[in-house]
Amino acid sequence: LIILIVINMYKNSSKWILSGYKKCILNKRSIVTEEKIAALGLKLPSPAIPKGNFVNFIKLDNNLVYLSGHLPQPAEGDLYVGKIGKDYTIEQGYDAAKIVGLNLCATIKHNIGDLDKVKRIVKLTAFVNCVDGFTQQPAVVNGCSDLFVKIFGEKGNHTRSAVGVNALPVGVPVEIEAIIEIEP
Protein backbone atom coordinates (compact mmCIF):
# COMPACT_ATOMS: atom_id res chain seq x y z
CA LEU A 1 0.00 0.00 0.00
CA ILE A 2 2.79 2.43 0.85
CA ILE A 3 4.59 1.60 -2.42
CA LEU A 4 1.42 2.33 -4.42
CA ILE A 5 1.00 5.71 -2.71
CA VAL A 6 4.63 6.65 -3.49
CA ILE A 7 4.25 5.56 -7.13
CA ASN A 8 0.98 7.50 -7.40
CA MET A 9 2.61 10.59 -5.86
CA TYR A 10 5.48 10.27 -8.35
CA LYS A 11 3.05 10.04 -11.28
CA ASN A 12 1.12 13.08 -10.10
CA SER A 13 4.37 14.93 -9.46
CA SER A 14 5.60 14.17 -12.99
CA LYS A 15 2.33 15.40 -14.49
CA TRP A 16 2.60 18.58 -12.44
CA ILE A 17 6.21 19.15 -13.49
CA LEU A 18 5.42 18.55 -17.18
CA SER A 19 2.30 20.71 -16.95
CA GLY A 20 4.33 23.49 -15.32
CA TYR A 21 7.04 23.12 -17.97
CA LYS A 22 4.52 23.42 -20.82
CA LYS A 23 2.96 26.45 -19.15
CA CYS A 24 6.37 28.13 -18.90
CA ILE A 25 7.05 27.51 -22.59
CA LEU A 26 3.62 28.78 -23.63
CA ASN A 27 3.96 31.90 -21.47
CA LYS A 28 7.48 32.72 -22.63
CA ARG A 29 7.44 36.22 -24.12
CA SER A 30 9.77 38.10 -26.35
CA ILE A 31 10.45 41.80 -26.27
CA VAL A 32 9.07 42.57 -29.72
CA THR A 33 7.50 45.91 -28.75
CA GLU A 34 10.68 47.23 -27.17
CA GLU A 35 12.66 46.11 -30.23
CA LYS A 36 10.25 48.14 -32.39
CA ILE A 37 10.82 51.19 -30.20
CA ALA A 38 14.59 50.81 -30.52
CA ALA A 39 14.32 50.24 -34.30
CA LEU A 40 12.56 53.62 -34.54
CA GLY A 41 15.59 55.19 -32.85
CA LEU A 42 13.57 55.90 -29.71
CA LYS A 43 14.24 55.19 -26.05
CA LEU A 44 11.88 54.73 -23.12
CA PRO A 45 12.34 57.34 -20.41
CA SER A 46 12.29 56.50 -16.71
CA PRO A 47 8.72 56.05 -15.46
CA ALA A 48 7.16 59.31 -14.27
CA ILE A 49 6.75 59.91 -10.56
CA PRO A 50 3.41 61.55 -9.65
CA LYS A 51 3.83 65.13 -8.46
CA GLY A 52 0.57 65.17 -6.49
CA ASN A 53 -1.85 63.02 -4.56
CA PHE A 54 -2.55 60.45 -7.30
CA VAL A 55 -1.09 57.35 -8.95
CA ASN A 56 -0.05 56.92 -12.58
CA PHE A 57 -1.46 53.41 -13.01
CA ILE A 58 -4.53 51.49 -11.82
CA LYS A 59 -5.39 47.97 -13.01
CA LEU A 60 -8.96 46.72 -12.70
CA ASP A 61 -10.04 43.08 -12.40
CA ASN A 62 -11.20 43.06 -16.03
CA ASN A 63 -7.58 43.68 -17.20
CA LEU A 64 -8.27 47.30 -18.05
CA VAL A 65 -5.54 49.69 -17.02
CA TYR A 66 -6.07 53.40 -16.49
CA LEU A 67 -3.06 55.67 -16.90
CA SER A 68 -3.18 59.20 -15.56
CA GLY A 69 -2.11 62.17 -17.67
CA HIS A 70 1.52 61.99 -18.79
CA LEU A 71 3.75 64.85 -19.90
CA PRO A 72 6.39 65.21 -22.66
CA GLN A 73 9.55 64.37 -20.69
CA PRO A 74 12.19 62.95 -23.06
CA ALA A 75 14.50 60.13 -21.95
CA GLU A 76 17.30 62.67 -22.22
CA GLY A 77 16.72 66.39 -22.08
CA ASP A 78 14.34 68.90 -20.64
CA LEU A 79 10.58 68.72 -20.25
CA TYR A 80 8.79 70.40 -23.16
CA VAL A 81 7.22 73.65 -21.94
CA GLY A 82 5.23 76.04 -24.12
CA LYS A 83 2.08 76.62 -26.11
CA ILE A 84 1.24 75.21 -29.55
CA GLY A 85 0.78 78.04 -32.02
CA LYS A 86 3.06 80.37 -30.06
CA ASP A 87 6.15 78.47 -28.82
CA TYR A 88 5.76 75.29 -30.88
CA THR A 89 4.63 74.42 -34.39
CA ILE A 90 2.18 71.60 -35.10
CA GLU A 91 5.15 69.37 -36.05
CA GLN A 92 6.94 70.13 -32.77
CA GLY A 93 3.70 69.43 -30.90
CA TYR A 94 3.48 66.11 -32.79
CA ASP A 95 6.97 65.25 -31.50
CA ALA A 96 5.96 66.24 -27.95
CA ALA A 97 2.91 63.94 -28.17
CA LYS A 98 5.15 61.10 -29.38
CA ILE A 99 7.34 61.62 -26.30
CA VAL A 100 4.21 61.46 -24.13
CA GLY A 101 3.47 58.10 -25.79
CA LEU A 102 6.92 56.86 -24.79
CA ASN A 103 6.26 58.02 -21.22
CA LEU A 104 2.97 56.11 -21.18
CA CYS A 105 4.86 53.02 -22.40
CA ALA A 106 7.47 53.48 -19.65
CA THR A 107 4.72 53.49 -17.02
CA ILE A 108 3.07 50.42 -18.55
CA LYS A 109 6.36 48.51 -18.62
CA HIS A 110 7.21 49.55 -15.06
CA ASN A 111 3.87 48.25 -13.78
CA ILE A 112 3.30 45.07 -15.83
CA GLY A 113 6.90 44.23 -16.69
CA ASP A 114 6.50 43.66 -20.42
CA LEU A 115 5.01 45.83 -23.17
CA ASP A 116 4.17 42.69 -25.13
CA LYS A 117 1.42 42.05 -22.56
CA VAL A 118 -0.56 44.97 -24.01
CA LYS A 119 -3.62 43.45 -25.62
CA ARG A 120 -5.08 46.72 -26.96
CA ILE A 121 -4.81 50.47 -26.58
CA VAL A 122 -8.46 51.30 -25.88
CA LYS A 123 -8.64 55.10 -25.57
CA LEU A 124 -6.48 58.20 -25.39
CA THR A 125 -7.69 61.47 -23.94
CA ALA A 126 -5.38 64.30 -24.93
CA PHE A 127 -5.16 67.93 -23.90
CA VAL A 128 -3.30 70.39 -26.12
CA ASN A 129 -2.12 73.69 -24.63
CA CYS A 130 -2.72 76.04 -27.56
CA VAL A 131 -3.43 79.62 -28.57
CA ASP A 132 -7.00 80.82 -29.04
CA GLY A 133 -8.39 79.86 -32.43
CA PHE A 134 -6.05 76.86 -32.86
CA THR A 135 -8.01 73.94 -34.34
CA GLN A 136 -5.34 71.36 -35.20
CA GLN A 137 -5.33 69.45 -31.89
CA PRO A 138 -5.82 66.10 -33.70
CA ALA A 139 -2.68 66.74 -35.80
CA VAL A 140 -0.67 67.26 -32.60
CA VAL A 141 -2.06 64.18 -30.83
CA ASN A 142 -1.34 62.04 -33.90
CA GLY A 143 2.24 61.96 -32.58
CA CYS A 144 1.13 59.60 -29.82
CA SER A 145 -1.46 57.75 -31.90
CA ASP A 146 0.98 57.10 -34.76
CA LEU A 147 3.63 55.87 -32.31
CA PHE A 148 1.21 53.38 -30.76
CA VAL A 149 0.22 51.98 -34.16
CA LYS A 150 3.91 51.69 -35.18
CA ILE A 151 4.95 49.82 -32.05
CA PHE A 152 1.80 47.84 -31.18
CA GLY A 153 0.45 47.27 -34.71
CA GLU A 154 -3.33 46.66 -34.87
CA LYS A 155 -3.41 46.57 -31.07
CA GLY A 156 -2.38 50.23 -31.14
CA ASN A 157 -5.54 51.45 -32.92
CA HIS A 158 -7.71 53.22 -30.39
CA THR A 159 -10.53 55.67 -29.76
CA ARG A 160 -9.45 59.18 -28.88
CA SER A 161 -10.37 62.68 -27.81
CA ALA A 162 -8.12 65.67 -28.56
CA VAL A 163 -9.11 68.84 -26.71
CA GLY A 164 -7.59 72.32 -26.85
CA VAL A 165 -7.01 74.08 -23.53
CA ASN A 166 -5.53 77.41 -22.49
CA ALA A 167 -3.08 75.97 -19.93
CA LEU A 168 -1.67 72.66 -18.69
CA PRO A 169 0.40 71.71 -15.62
CA VAL A 170 3.85 73.38 -15.57
CA GLY A 171 3.05 74.87 -18.99
CA VAL A 172 3.54 71.70 -21.08
CA PRO A 173 2.17 71.73 -24.65
CA VAL A 174 0.40 68.35 -24.41
CA GLU A 175 -0.84 65.92 -21.74
CA ILE A 176 -2.29 62.50 -22.55
CA GLU A 177 -4.02 59.85 -20.45
CA ALA A 178 -4.82 56.32 -21.62
CA ILE A 179 -6.97 53.28 -21.06
CA ILE A 180 -5.39 50.00 -22.15
CA GLU A 181 -6.30 46.34 -21.98
CA ILE A 182 -3.59 43.89 -20.94
CA GLU A 183 -3.24 40.13 -21.12
CA PRO A 184 -4.47 38.37 -17.95
Accessible surface in RSA format (square Angstrom, percent):
REM  Atomic radii and reference values for relative SASA: ProtOr
REM  Chains: A
REM  Algorithm: Lee & Richards
REM  Probe-radius: 1.40
REM  Slices: 20
REM RES _ NUM      All-atoms   Total-Side   Main-Chain    Non-polar    All polar
REM                ABS   REL    ABS   REL    ABS   REL    ABS   REL    ABS   REL
RES LEU A   1   164.33  91.5 124.89  89.3  39.44  99.1 126.04  88.5  38.28 103.0
RES ILE A   2   135.33  77.0 133.74  99.6   1.59   3.8 133.81  96.4   1.51   4.1
RES ILE A   3   127.71  72.7 126.05  93.9   1.66   4.0 127.60  91.9   0.11   0.3
RES LEU A   4   120.44  67.1 117.10  83.8   3.35   8.4 117.37  82.4   3.07   8.3
RES ILE A   5    91.29  51.9  88.69  66.1   2.60   6.3  91.25  65.7   0.04   0.1
RES VAL A   6    88.51  58.2  87.66  79.4   0.84   2.0  87.84  76.3   0.67   1.8
RES ILE A   7    80.05  45.6  78.58  58.5   1.47   3.5  80.05  57.6   0.00   0.0
RES ASN A   8    83.40  57.5  82.26  79.5   1.14   2.7  12.88  31.0  70.52  68.2
RES MET A   9   124.68  64.6 118.53  78.4   6.16  14.7 105.57  89.8  19.11  25.3
RES TYR A  10   154.12  72.0 149.65  85.1   4.47  11.6 109.20  82.1  44.91  55.4
RES LYS A  11   117.46  57.3 114.92  70.5   2.55   6.1  62.78  56.5  54.68  58.2
RES ASN A  12    82.37  56.8  76.93  74.3   5.44  13.1  25.96  62.5  56.41  54.5
RES SER A  13    51.61  43.6  44.06  58.8   7.54  17.4  28.36  60.4  23.25  32.6
RES SER A  14    35.31  29.8  32.71  43.7   2.60   6.0  27.36  58.3   7.95  11.1
RES LYS A  15   140.57  68.6 135.88  83.4   4.69  11.2  88.29  79.5  52.28  55.7
RES TRP A  16   186.78  75.0 181.87  88.0   4.91  11.5 157.12  83.8  29.66  48.1
RES ILE A  17    99.74  56.8  95.39  71.1   4.35  10.5  97.72  70.4   2.02   5.5
RES LEU A  18   104.71  58.3 104.71  74.9   0.00   0.0 104.71  73.5   0.00   0.0
RES SER A  19    62.77  53.0  54.86  73.2   7.91  18.2  27.92  59.4  34.85  48.8
RES GLY A  20    28.87  35.6   0.00   N/A  28.87  35.6  27.87  76.5   1.00   2.2
RES TYR A  21   135.15  63.1 128.87  73.3   6.28  16.3  93.77  70.5  41.38  51.0
RES LYS A  22   130.09  63.5 129.73  79.6   0.36   0.9  74.49  67.1  55.60  59.2
RES LYS A  23   130.41  63.6 127.88  78.5   2.53   6.0  72.95  65.7  57.46  61.2
RES CYS A  24    90.06  68.1  77.95  86.9  12.11  28.4  27.35  69.3  62.71  67.6
RES ILE A  25    94.46  53.8  84.19  62.7  10.27  24.8  86.10  62.0   8.36  22.7
RES LEU A  26   149.39  83.2 119.93  85.8  29.46  74.1 122.99  86.4  26.40  71.0
RES ASN A  27    98.45  67.9  84.16  81.3  14.29  34.4  28.21  67.9  70.24  67.9
RES LYS A  28   172.80  84.3 143.37  88.0  29.43  70.1  94.48  85.0  78.32  83.4
RES ARG A  29   104.38  43.8  73.42  37.4  30.96  73.7  24.52  33.5  79.85  48.4
RES SER A  30    65.87  55.7  51.99  69.4  13.88  32.0  47.57 101.3  18.30  25.6
RES ILE A  31    97.17  55.3  95.95  71.5   1.23   3.0  96.91  69.8   0.26   0.7
RES VAL A  32    67.77  44.6  67.72  61.3   0.05   0.1  67.72  58.8   0.05   0.1
RES THR A  33     5.82   4.1   5.72   5.8   0.10   0.2   0.53   0.7   5.29   8.0
RES GLU A  34    37.88  21.7  32.79  24.8   5.09  12.1  11.69  22.6  26.19  21.4
RES GLU A  35   100.24  57.6  92.82  70.2   7.42  17.7  39.10  75.6  61.14  49.9
RES LYS A  36    79.94  39.0  77.12  47.3   2.82   6.7  48.26  43.4  31.68  33.7
RES ILE A  37     4.91   2.8   4.91   3.7   0.00   0.0   4.91   3.5   0.00   0.0
RES ALA A  38    67.75  62.3  51.99  80.2  15.77  35.9  53.77  75.7  13.98  37.0
RES ALA A  39    91.13  83.8  47.77  73.7  43.36  98.6  60.70  85.5  30.43  80.6
RES LEU A  40    77.66  43.2  50.39  36.0  27.27  68.5  55.62  39.1  22.03  59.3
RES GLY A  41    69.29  85.5   0.00   N/A  69.29  85.5  37.04 101.7  32.25  72.2
RES LEU A  42    43.19  24.1  31.60  22.6  11.59  29.1  34.31  24.1   8.88  23.9
RES LYS A  43   125.16  61.1 115.72  71.0   9.45  22.5  83.90  75.5  41.26  44.0
RES LEU A  44    36.69  20.4  21.64  15.5  15.05  37.8  21.64  15.2  15.05  40.5
RES PRO A  45    11.57   8.4   4.12   3.8   7.45  27.1   6.19   5.1   5.38  33.4
RES SER A  46    94.14  79.5  75.45 100.7  18.69  43.1  39.10  83.3  55.04  77.1
RES PRO A  47    49.53  36.1  40.20  36.6   9.32  33.9  40.20  33.2   9.32  57.9
RES ALA A  48    46.05  42.3  28.09  43.4  17.96  40.8  37.23  52.4   8.82  23.4
RES ILE A  49   133.55  76.0 127.83  95.2   5.71  13.8 128.32  92.4   5.22  14.2
RES PRO A  50    46.43  33.8  29.16  26.6  17.27  62.8  31.82  26.3  14.61  90.8
RES LYS A  51   188.19  91.8 146.71  90.0  41.48  98.8 126.47 113.8  61.73  65.8
RES GLY A  52    47.50  58.6   0.00   N/A  47.50  58.6  30.79  84.5  16.70  37.4
RES ASN A  53   162.45 112.0 125.72 121.5  36.74  88.5  39.32  94.6 123.14 119.0
RES PHE A  54   102.79  51.4  81.34  50.4  21.45  55.8  93.13  56.5   9.66  27.6
RES VAL A  55    88.66  58.3  80.49  72.9   8.16  19.7  80.83  70.2   7.82  21.2
RES ASN A  56    15.62  10.8  12.27  11.9   3.35   8.1   7.20  17.3   8.42   8.1
RES PHE A  57    34.25  17.1  20.32  12.6  13.93  36.3  20.37  12.3  13.88  39.7
RES ILE A  58    91.40  52.0  87.97  65.5   3.42   8.3  91.40  65.8   0.00   0.0
RES LYS A  59    99.33  48.5  72.32  44.4  27.00  64.3  45.59  41.0  53.73  57.2
RES LEU A  60    75.02  41.8  72.14  51.6   2.88   7.2  75.02  52.7   0.00   0.0
RES ASP A  61   148.83 104.3 121.27 120.7  27.56  65.2  40.13  94.4 108.71 108.4
RES ASN A  62    91.87  63.4  68.13  65.8  23.74  57.2  45.10 108.5  46.76  45.2
RES ASN A  63    27.97  19.3  27.97  27.0   0.00   0.0   1.37   3.3  26.60  25.7
RES LEU A  64    42.19  23.5  42.19  30.2   0.00   0.0  42.19  29.6   0.00   0.0
RES VAL A  65     0.00   0.0   0.00   0.0   0.00   0.0   0.00   0.0   0.00   0.0
RES TYR A  66    92.97  43.4  90.35  51.4   2.62   6.8  61.37  46.1  31.60  39.0
RES LEU A  67     5.15   2.9   0.00   0.0   5.15  13.0   0.67   0.5   4.48  12.1
RES SER A  68    30.80  26.0  19.53  26.1  11.27  26.0  28.46  60.6   2.34   3.3
RES GLY A  69    20.14  24.8   0.00   N/A  20.14  24.8   1.56   4.3  18.58  41.6
RES HIS A  70     3.05   1.7   0.75   0.5   2.29   5.9   3.03   3.1   0.02   0.0
RES LEU A  71    49.63  27.6  44.05  31.5   5.58  14.0  44.05  30.9   5.58  15.0
RES PRO A  72     0.00   0.0   0.00   0.0   0.00   0.0   0.00   0.0   0.00   0.0
RES GLN A  73    68.33  38.2  68.33  49.9   0.00   0.0  38.70  82.4  29.62  22.5
RES PRO A  74    25.30  18.4  19.86  18.1   5.44  19.8  21.88  18.1   3.42  21.2
RES ALA A  75    40.48  37.2   7.84  12.1  32.63  74.2   8.15  11.5  32.33  85.6
RES GLU A  76   131.72  75.6 108.44  82.0  23.28  55.4  50.84  98.3  80.88  66.0
RES GLY A  77    55.84  68.9   0.00   N/A  55.84  68.9  33.60  92.2  22.24  49.8
RES ASP A  78   126.85  88.9 112.76 112.2  14.09  33.3  32.39  76.2  94.46  94.2
RES LEU A  79    50.84  28.3  37.18  26.6  13.66  34.3  37.18  26.1  13.66  36.8
RES TYR A  80    50.12  23.4  47.32  26.9   2.80   7.3  24.36  18.3  25.76  31.8
RES VAL A  81    81.33  53.5  64.32  58.2  17.01  41.0  64.32  55.9  17.01  46.1
RES GLY A  82    10.74  13.2   0.00   N/A  10.74  13.2  10.74  29.5   0.00   0.0
RES LYS A  83    46.91  22.9  46.90  28.8   0.01   0.0  41.55  37.4   5.36   5.7
RES ILE A  84     0.31   0.2   0.31   0.2   0.00   0.0   0.31   0.2   0.00   0.0
RES GLY A  85    47.96  59.1   0.00   N/A  47.96  59.1  19.00  52.2  28.95  64.8
RES LYS A  86   156.55  76.4 117.73  72.2  38.82  92.4  69.68  62.7  86.87  92.5
RES ASP A  87    78.05  54.7  48.31  48.1  29.74  70.3  20.39  48.0  57.66  57.5
RES TYR A  88    42.84  20.0  37.51  21.3   5.33  13.9  24.10  18.1  18.74  23.1
RES THR A  89    73.78  52.5  66.30  67.2   7.47  17.8  71.24  95.7   2.53   3.8
RES ILE A  90    56.28  32.0  53.74  40.0   2.54   6.1  53.74  38.7   2.54   6.9
RES GLU A  91   121.17  69.6 118.51  89.7   2.66   6.3  66.65 128.9  54.52  44.5
RES GLN A  92    81.53  45.6  80.60  58.9   0.93   2.2  23.66  50.4  57.87  43.9
RES GLY A  93     0.18   0.2   0.00   N/A   0.18   0.2   0.18   0.5   0.00   0.0
RES TYR A  94    56.64  26.4  56.64  32.2   0.00   0.0  44.63  33.5  12.02  14.8
RES ASP A  95    59.74  41.8  59.61  59.3   0.13   0.3  11.26  26.5  48.48  48.3
RES ALA A  96     0.31   0.3   0.31   0.5   0.00   0.0   0.31   0.4   0.00   0.0
RES ALA A  97     0.00   0.0   0.00   0.0   0.00   0.0   0.00   0.0   0.00   0.0
RES LYS A  98    56.22  27.4  56.22  34.5   0.00   0.0  16.12  14.5  40.10  42.7
RES ILE A  99    24.60  14.0  24.60  18.3   0.00   0.0  24.60  17.7   0.00   0.0
RES VAL A 100     0.00   0.0   0.00   0.0   0.00   0.0   0.00   0.0   0.00   0.0
RES GLY A 101     0.00   0.0   0.00   N/A   0.00   0.0   0.00   0.0   0.00   0.0
RES LEU A 102     9.48   5.3   9.48   6.8   0.00   0.0   9.48   6.7   0.00   0.0
RES ASN A 103     4.30   3.0   4.00   3.9   0.30   0.7   0.88   2.1   3.41   3.3
RES LEU A 104     0.12   0.1   0.12   0.1   0.00   0.0   0.12   0.1   0.00   0.0
RES CYS A 105     0.00   0.0   0.00   0.0   0.00   0.0   0.00   0.0   0.00   0.0
RES ALA A 106     4.55   4.2   1.36   2.1   3.19   7.3   2.87   4.0   1.68   4.5
RES THR A 107     2.89   2.1   2.89   2.9   0.00   0.0   2.60   3.5   0.29   0.4
RES ILE A 108     0.52   0.3   0.52   0.4   0.00   0.0   0.52   0.4   0.00   0.0
RES LYS A 109    74.63  36.4  72.52  44.5   2.11   5.0  33.04  29.7  41.59  44.3
RES HIS A 110   127.92  69.9  97.53  67.8  30.40  77.8  62.06  64.0  65.87  76.6
RES ASN A 111    66.53  45.9  33.43  32.3  33.11  79.7   4.94  11.9  61.60  59.5
RES ILE A 112    23.91  13.6   9.12   6.8  14.79  35.6  17.92  12.9   5.99  16.3
RES GLY A 113    52.44  64.7   0.00   N/A  52.44  64.7  31.02  85.1  21.42  48.0
RES ASP A 114    18.94  13.3  18.20  18.1   0.74   1.7  10.77  25.3   8.18   8.2
RES LEU A 115     0.66   0.4   0.51   0.4   0.15   0.4   0.51   0.4   0.15   0.4
RES ASP A 116    22.31  15.6  15.86  15.8   6.45  15.3  12.98  30.5   9.33   9.3
RES LYS A 117    68.48  33.4  68.48  42.0   0.00   0.0  25.87  23.3  42.61  45.4
RES VAL A 118     0.13   0.1   0.00   0.0   0.13   0.3   0.00   0.0   0.13   0.3
RES LYS A 119    94.67  46.2  89.10  54.7   5.57  13.3  45.56  41.0  49.11  52.3
RES ARG A 120   100.48  42.2 100.48  51.2   0.00   0.0  28.72  39.2  71.76  43.5
RES ILE A 121     0.16   0.1   0.15   0.1   0.01   0.0   0.15   0.1   0.01   0.0
RES VAL A 122    49.28  32.4  45.68  41.4   3.60   8.7  47.00  40.8   2.28   6.2
RES LYS A 123    62.21  30.3  61.63  37.8   0.57   1.4  56.81  51.1   5.40   5.7
RES LEU A 124     0.00   0.0   0.00   0.0   0.00   0.0   0.00   0.0   0.00   0.0
RES THR A 125    29.87  21.2  29.44  29.8   0.43   1.0  17.83  23.9  12.04  18.2
RES ALA A 126     0.00   0.0   0.00   0.0   0.00   0.0   0.00   0.0   0.00   0.0
RES PHE A 127    57.85  28.9  57.85  35.8   0.00   0.0  57.85  35.1   0.00   0.0
RES VAL A 128     0.00   0.0   0.00   0.0   0.00   0.0   0.00   0.0   0.00   0.0
RES ASN A 129     6.51   4.5   6.51   6.3   0.00   0.0   0.00   0.0   6.51   6.3
RES CYS A 130     9.58   7.2   5.68   6.3   3.90   9.2   0.00   0.0   9.58  10.3
RES VAL A 131    48.64  32.0  42.98  38.9   5.66  13.6  46.49  40.4   2.15   5.8
RES ASP A 132   142.10  99.5 113.11 112.6  28.99  68.5  44.09 103.8  98.01  97.7
RES GLY A 133    74.52  91.9   0.00   N/A  74.52  91.9  42.83 117.5  31.69  71.0
RES PHE A 134    33.90  17.0  17.37  10.8  16.53  43.0  23.82  14.4  10.07  28.8
RES THR A 135   101.27  72.0  83.45  84.6  17.81  42.5  65.03  87.3  36.23  54.8
RES GLN A 136    83.90  46.9  83.56  61.1   0.34   0.8  18.08  38.5  65.82  49.9
RES GLN A 137    21.13  11.8  21.13  15.4   0.00   0.0   1.13   2.4  20.00  15.2
RES PRO A 138    65.74  47.9  65.74  59.9   0.00   0.0  65.74  54.3   0.00   0.0
RES ALA A 139    30.78  28.3  25.03  38.6   5.75  13.1  26.65  37.5   4.13  10.9
RES VAL A 140     0.00   0.0   0.00   0.0   0.00   0.0   0.00   0.0   0.00   0.0
RES VAL A 141     0.00   0.0   0.00   0.0   0.00   0.0   0.00   0.0   0.00   0.0
RES ASN A 142    54.16  37.4  54.16  52.3   0.00   0.0   2.97   7.1  51.19  49.5
RES GLY A 143     0.29   0.4   0.00   N/A   0.29   0.4   0.00   0.0   0.29   0.6
RES CYS A 144     0.00   0.0   0.00   0.0   0.00   0.0   0.00   0.0   0.00   0.0
RES SER A 145    12.33  10.4  12.27  16.4   0.06   0.1  12.22  26.0   0.11   0.1
RES ASP A 146    55.19  38.7  52.93  52.7   2.27   5.4  10.37  24.4  44.83  44.7
RES LEU A 147     1.97   1.1   0.23   0.2   1.74   4.4   1.30   0.9   0.67   1.8
RES PHE A 148     0.98   0.5   0.98   0.6   0.00   0.0   0.98   0.6   0.00   0.0
RES VAL A 149    60.19  39.6  56.95  51.6   3.24   7.8  56.95  49.5   3.24   8.8
RES LYS A 150   120.94  59.0  98.59  60.5  22.34  53.2  62.81  56.5  58.12  61.9
RES ILE A 151     0.91   0.5   0.00   0.0   0.91   2.2   0.00   0.0   0.91   2.5
RES PHE A 152     6.91   3.5   0.04   0.0   6.87  17.9   1.83   1.1   5.07  14.5
RES GLY A 153    26.53  32.7   0.00   N/A  26.53  32.7  26.53  72.8   0.00   0.0
RES GLU A 154   139.86  80.3 130.33  98.6   9.54  22.7  66.48 128.6  73.38  59.9
RES LYS A 155    73.66  35.9  73.17  44.9   0.49   1.2  49.46  44.5  24.20  25.8
RES GLY A 156     0.00   0.0   0.00   N/A   0.00   0.0   0.00   0.0   0.00   0.0
RES ASN A 157    56.76  39.1  55.27  53.4   1.49   3.6  19.52  47.0  37.23  36.0
RES HIS A 158    41.00  22.4   6.99   4.9  34.02  87.0  10.23  10.5  30.77  35.8
RES THR A 159    86.96  61.9  80.33  81.4   6.63  15.8  83.26 111.8   3.70   5.6
RES ARG A 160    73.08  30.7  38.78  19.8  34.30  81.7  11.51  15.7  61.57  37.3
RES SER A 161    41.06  34.7  34.97  46.7   6.08  14.0  17.56  37.4  23.50  32.9
RES ALA A 162    30.07  27.6   2.84   4.4  27.23  61.9   2.84   4.0  27.23  72.1
RES VAL A 163    67.98  44.7  64.68  58.6   3.30   8.0  67.98  59.1   0.00   0.0
RES GLY A 164    32.73  40.4   0.00   N/A  32.73  40.4   5.76  15.8  26.97  60.4
RES VAL A 165    39.99  26.3  29.67  26.9  10.32  24.9  39.41  34.2   0.58   1.6
RES ASN A 166   117.44  81.0 104.85 101.3  12.59  30.3  26.40  63.5  91.04  88.0
RES ALA A 167    66.78  61.4  52.87  81.6  13.91  31.6  53.74  75.7  13.04  34.5
RES LEU A 168    23.55  13.1  10.73   7.7  12.81  32.2  16.15  11.3   7.39  19.9
RES PRO A 169    74.88  54.6  61.04  55.6  13.84  50.3  74.02  61.1   0.86   5.4
RES VAL A 170   104.61  68.8  72.47  65.6  32.14  77.4  88.63  77.0  15.99  43.4
RES GLY A 171    26.21  32.3   0.00   N/A  26.21  32.3  22.20  60.9   4.00   9.0
RES VAL A 172     0.00   0.0   0.00   0.0   0.00   0.0   0.00   0.0   0.00   0.0
RES PRO A 173     0.15   0.1   0.15   0.1   0.00   0.0   0.15   0.1   0.00   0.0
RES VAL A 174     0.00   0.0   0.00   0.0   0.00   0.0   0.00   0.0   0.00   0.0
RES GLU A 175    30.70  17.6  30.70  23.2   0.00   0.0   1.08   2.1  29.62  24.2
RES ILE A 176     0.00   0.0   0.00   0.0   0.00   0.0   0.00   0.0   0.00   0.0
RES GLU A 177    67.08  38.5  66.96  50.7   0.13   0.3   7.35  14.2  59.73  48.8
RES ALA A 178     3.65   3.4   0.58   0.9   3.06   7.0   2.00   2.8   1.64   4.4
RES ILE A 179    40.23  22.9  40.23  30.0   0.00   0.0  40.23  29.0   0.00   0.0
RES ILE A 180     0.36   0.2   0.36   0.3   0.00   0.0   0.36   0.3   0.00   0.0
RES GLU A 181    47.25  27.1  47.25  35.7   0.00   0.0   3.03   5.9  44.22  36.1
RES ILE A 182     6.95   4.0   6.46   4.8   0.50   1.2   6.46   4.6   0.50   1.3
RES GLU A 183    57.08  32.8  51.78  39.2   5.30  12.6   5.33  10.3  51.75  42.2
RES PRO A 184   134.16  97.8  76.51  69.7  57.65 209.6 103.48  85.4  30.68 190.7
END  Absolute sums over single chains surface
CHAIN  1 A    10814.4       8916.8       1897.6       6702.7       4111.7
END  Absolute sums over all chains
TOTAL         10814.4       8916.8       1897.6       6702.7       4111.7
